[in-house]
Amino acid sequence: MTDTVTGHAQTGTDSTSAELTGFRKGAFGLYRVLIALYTLVVVVQIFLAGLGIYGADGAPTDDDASSTLDPHRFVGHILTQPVALLILIVALIARPGRKIISLTVALFVLGIVQVALGIAGEGTPFLGGLHAVNAILVLGLAATLTVKANPGLRRTV
């Protein structure tokens, strides 16, 4: 059977969506670009967190109000709210199949959790630790979606 999203032979993927044509095909092309960029920016976001934690002078900071974390906070709020919502809307328009849509919804929800953990972590170190763990989940899910949406990225074993 052929995958309706990629045109490649299916290997246990969702086959419930109709063939992508016209507007839906264009929307899925946009989804592919957005999810790949999102994944890349999550990596940048992790870098900004490390940079912020070690401060501008290279000395670790434990000051939650430190301005060295401002770039991390700014990018995080852009990623988890407007960009993640845009990616979800584009996925719903493209309707590439239940699996990709479900995982994109999960990514959006993890983004909301990420913001909540970041805010709560400023007063509760345990929740701050979960903020870091959730970031790994966000990166893994975003990378998975990038590969699912861009089958040319898959390697054969």
Backbone torsions as a table, in degrees:
resi	resn	phi	psi	omega
1	MET	NA	147.7	-178.2
2	THR	-99.9	137.9	177.3
3	ASP	-69.6	127.6	-177.4
4	THR	-71.3	-20.0	179.8
5	VAL	-85.3	-47.7	-170.8
6	THR	-101.5	-21.6	-175.9
7	GLY	81.4	2.6	179.5
8	HIS	-94.9	163.1	177.5
9	ALA	-60.0	137.0	-179.3
10	GLN	-79.1	145.6	174.1
11	THR	-133.3	71.6	178.5
12	GLY	78.6	19.3	179.8
13	THR	-91.6	170.7	-177.9
14	ASP	-69.3	127.2	-179.1
15	SER	-117.5	21.7	-174.8
16	THR	-86.4	-18.2	-177.5
17	SER	-81.0	151.2	177.0
18	ALA	-75.8	166.3	177.5
19	GLU	-56.3	133.4	179.5
20	LEU	-79.5	119.7	177.7
21	THR	-138.5	161.7	174.0
22	GLY	54.7	-126.1	-175.3
23	PHE	-61.4	-41.3	180.0
24	ARG	-64.8	-37.7	178.0
25	LYS	-64.7	-42.4	176.8
26	GLY	-63.5	-41.4	178.6
27	ALA	-63.3	-39.0	179.3
28	PHE	-69.4	-34.9	174.5
29	GLY	-60.4	-42.4	176.5
30	LEU	-64.8	-41.3	177.5
31	TYR	-57.3	-45.6	-179.0
32	ARG	-56.8	-44.4	-179.5
33	VAL	-67.9	-47.4	-177.0
34	LEU	-62.3	-43.6	-177.0
35	ILE	-69.7	-34.2	176.6
36	ALA	-66.9	-44.0	177.7
37	LEU	-64.4	-40.1	178.3
38	TYR	-58.4	-45.5	-179.8
39	THR	-60.9	-44.4	178.7
40	LEU	-62.2	-42.7	-178.6
41	VAL	-70.3	-28.6	174.5
42	VAL	-62.9	-39.9	176.4
43	VAL	-62.7	-44.9	176.2
44	VAL	-59.6	-40.4	179.9
45	GLN	-61.0	-41.6	177.9
46	ILE	-65.1	-40.5	175.8
47	PHE	-60.4	-45.5	179.9
48	LEU	-61.9	-35.2	177.2
49	ALA	-63.7	-46.8	178.2
50	GLY	-62.4	-42.6	178.1
51	LEU	-61.4	-42.5	-179.7
52	GLY	-67.7	-38.1	-179.0
53	ILE	-65.4	-38.6	-178.8
54	TYR	-87.1	-0.7	173.6
55	GLY	68.4	168.6	-178.1
56	ALA	-67.7	-27.6	-177.6
57	ASP	-94.5	2.8	178.7
58	GLY	87.4	-5.4	178.6
59	ALA	-90.8	134.3	179.5
60	PRO	-58.1	144.0	177.5
61	THR	-119.9	141.7	173.6
62	ASP	-116.0	16.7	179.9
63	ASP	-86.5	110.5	-178.7
64	ASP	-63.4	-24.6	-178.6
65	ALA	-91.5	5.4	-177.4
66	SER	-58.1	133.0	179.2
67	SER	-71.3	-13.0	178.7
68	THR	-67.0	-18.5	176.9
69	LEU	-92.3	-1.9	-178.1
70	ASP	-58.1	-44.1	177.6
71	PRO	-60.2	-39.3	177.4
72	HIS	-62.3	-45.9	179.8
73	ARG	-62.8	-45.5	-178.0
74	PHE	-61.1	-52.4	-179.3
75	VAL	-62.5	-38.4	179.4
76	GLY	-61.3	-42.4	179.7
77	HIS	-69.7	-33.3	176.7
78	ILE	-68.7	-44.9	-177.9
79	LEU	-64.5	-46.8	-168.5
80	THR	-83.3	-14.5	-179.3
81	GLN	-112.3	-82.3	-174.1
82	PRO	-65.1	-42.0	-176.6
83	VAL	-70.0	-45.1	179.1
84	ALA	-63.0	-38.3	177.2
85	LEU	-65.4	-41.6	177.4
86	LEU	-60.4	-44.1	179.1
87	ILE	-61.4	-41.9	178.6
88	LEU	-64.0	-44.5	179.2
89	ILE	-61.9	-43.8	179.2
90	VAL	-63.1	-39.8	177.6
91	ALA	-63.2	-41.8	179.6
92	LEU	-65.6	-34.4	177.0
93	ILE	-69.6	-45.2	-177.3
94	ALA	-69.7	-31.7	-176.1
95	ARG	46.8	61.1	-177.3
96	PRO	-78.4	0.0	-179.7
97	GLY	131.8	156.6	-176.3
98	ARG	-58.8	-40.1	-175.3
99	LYS	-63.0	-50.1	-179.3
100	ILE	-65.5	-41.3	178.9
101	ILE	-64.3	-45.1	179.8
102	SER	-60.9	-44.2	179.6
103	LEU	-67.9	-32.9	177.4
104	THR	-69.6	-38.4	173.8
105	VAL	-61.6	-43.7	178.9
106	ALA	-61.3	-39.5	177.9
107	LEU	-62.5	-42.8	178.3
108	PHE	-61.9	-45.5	179.7
109	VAL	-64.0	-43.4	177.3
110	LEU	-61.0	-32.7	176.6
111	GLY	-65.4	-41.5	176.9
112	ILE	-64.3	-43.5	177.0
113	VAL	-60.8	-38.9	-179.2
114	GLN	-60.5	-44.8	178.2
115	VAL	-63.8	-45.7	-179.2
116	ALA	-60.9	-42.2	179.1
117	LEU	-67.2	-37.1	178.4
118	GLY	-63.4	-42.9	178.7
119	ILE	-68.6	-48.0	-179.0
120	ALA	-66.7	-30.4	-178.1
121	GLY	-68.0	-19.2	178.3
122	GLU	-65.8	-26.2	178.6
123	GLY	-109.1	-16.2	-177.3
124	THR	-132.0	102.8	-176.5
125	PRO	-53.9	-35.3	179.4
126	PHE	-59.6	-43.4	178.9
127	LEU	-68.9	-32.3	173.6
128	GLY	-62.6	-38.2	175.6
129	GLY	-64.3	-39.6	176.8
130	LEU	-66.2	-29.1	175.6
131	HIS	-59.0	-43.0	179.0
132	ALA	-68.3	-41.8	178.9
133	VAL	-64.6	-42.7	178.8
134	ASN	-62.4	-34.1	177.9
135	ALA	-60.8	-37.9	177.7
136	ILE	-65.1	-40.6	177.3
137	LEU	-63.6	-42.8	178.6
138	VAL	-60.6	-46.3	-180.0
139	LEU	-62.4	-45.4	179.7
140	GLY	-61.7	-43.1	-179.7
141	LEU	-69.1	-41.8	178.0
142	ALA	-62.6	-41.9	178.3
143	ALA	-64.8	-40.8	177.6
144	THR	-60.8	-45.2	178.9
145	LEU	-65.2	-36.7	178.1
146	THR	-61.7	-44.1	-179.8
147	VAL	-69.2	-41.2	179.5
148	LYS	-63.4	-37.3	-177.8
149	ALA	-81.2	-20.7	-177.6
150	ASN	-125.8	79.4	-173.1
151	PRO	-61.3	-18.7	177.0
152	GLY	-66.3	-15.8	178.5
153	LEU	-81.8	-15.5	-178.5
154	ARG	-71.4	142.1	175.6
155	ARG	-106.2	144.4	174.3
156	THR	-90.9	143.5	-177.7
157	VAL	-97.3	NA	NA
